[in-house]
Amino acid sequence: MTRKSHPQGTDNVLVDLGFDDAEELSAKAVLAVKLNALIDKRGLSQTEAARITGMTQPKVSQVRRYKLQNISLERLMQALVSLDQQVEIVVRPARRSHAARITVAT
């Protein structure tokens, strides 16, 4: 998670802040928001969420605090599936070569 210079503003604040892995962090954040919303909606404790998702309680705590550096996209997707969510991955050509990116739609 190193920062690099990025002079022009974009629609991704993490890119604007210069994070090399901005797209991945943004995707993780979107998944974590959804996961946290489901945990809240179901009224689950961190221990209950850990048992259901197969994560450890400390990992659930990291997700709850959006500390996502040590949690993979795959792990977040699996946690959502374990909470009865359908996760789809769509791969298609970018419209322009500089438009290639990772996005998550909820």
N, C-alpha and C positions, 0 to 999 in steps of 0.2 A: 504494500500500500504506500508507494512512494508518490510524491507529488511532482508534477512537471508543469512547465509554463504553458498557459493556454489563454492568450490575450483576448479573444473574442468571446462574448457571452453565448451560451447555448441554452437549450431547454433542460439541461441536466446540471444542477448546482454542483454535483460532485465532480463533473468534468470541469466546470468553471473554477473549482477550487484546486484543480490540478491532480486529482487522484488518477493513477495509472489504471486502476481497476474500477473506475467509476460506474461503468455499465453493469458489471457484476454486482457491485454494492447496491446499486439502484434496484436491480432485480431482486436481490435478497431482501431489501427493505420492503418492497411491495408484497412479497410472500410473507414476511414477518408481520406486516400490518394485518393481512388476512388471517394468519394463524392466531395472532393476539386477539383479534375480534372474535374468532370462533371460541377461543378459550374463555373470553369474557362472557360471550353469549350463553355458553353452557355452564358458566359459574364454576369452572374447574380450578382447583388449586394447582400449584406448580407440580406437586407430587402426582396428582391425578392426571394432569396433562402429560407428564413424563411416562407414566404407565401406559396410557393410551397410545402415545406416539412412538414409544420405544426409545425416546431420548432419556438422558439422565436429567435429574432435577436441576443440576447446575447449568446444563445446556438450555433447558426451558427458561431458566432465569436470565441467561444471556439473551435469548430471543425476546423475552419480555422487556429487557432494557435496550434492545436494538444494538447489542454488542455482537455483530455478525461476522467478524473477521475469521473466527475459527469454526464457522458452521458453513457447510457446503450448500449450494443450491439444491443438490440432490436430496440432502437431509431435510431441508425445508419442504421440498415437494412431497417427500415420503410422509412427513408429519401431517401435511394437509390431506393426503390420501387416507391416512389413518383416522382422520376426523371426517370421513365420508365426503371428501371433495374430489372433483374430477380435475386433474391437471393436464393441460394439453401443451405440447411443444410444437410450434409450427416453424418450419424452415422454408424460406423462399428467397429468391434473388433480391438483392437490394436494388432500388431504382437507380441509384448512382453509386459509384464505387466508394465515395466518402460517406455514404449513408448507411453502410453496413453497421449493424448494431444489435444489441440484445435489449429486448423490451418484455415487460410482463403486463398483460391486460387482465383485470379482474372484473 
